[in-house]
């Protein structure tokens, strides 16, 4: 009977050592993956902020474009009014209308360029947000693995340790796949 008790204790000690080692490794991996999850959400927020600033700049350009269009329309209307009264319109009114029209083309090109930059930043932010969600799910799997390790230590059940290992490996694989699919 004493020999059986000693063997049971020894096999339990081995299980506890294995649980302690795997839990420590999983905790370290969880910390690293959690840092990656935090950094990806921070990067996504910065990119979204930059996209918002670019949107404001593009809106300013479009307002400037409209102002030039209004000024051109006023100059054209003034030339038409003068012509309708039977007088000769000054060349400066037509030149102003043409000038405003050509300025509008340059302003429009700049606004579209800024909108392109905004779209690029926004798409990059969306990608970073998706990565953050994958990292967060990996962290959740790793935390479940740690909890199952504690259950295995308390109950000395190898099945709980096996579930812990499956969850931990799943979390590690997900984190690695996310890291390498940038």
Secondary structure, DSSP 8 states (H G I E B T S, - for coil): -HHHHHHHHHHHHHHHHHHHHHHHHHHHHHHHHHHHHHHHHHHHHHHHHHHHHHHHHHHHHHHHHHHHHHHHHHHHHHHHHHHHTTS---HHHHHHHHHHHHHHHHHHHHHHHHHHHHHHHHHHHHHHHHHHHHHHHHHHHHHHHHHHHHHHHHHT-HHHHHHHHHHHHHHHHHHHHHHH--
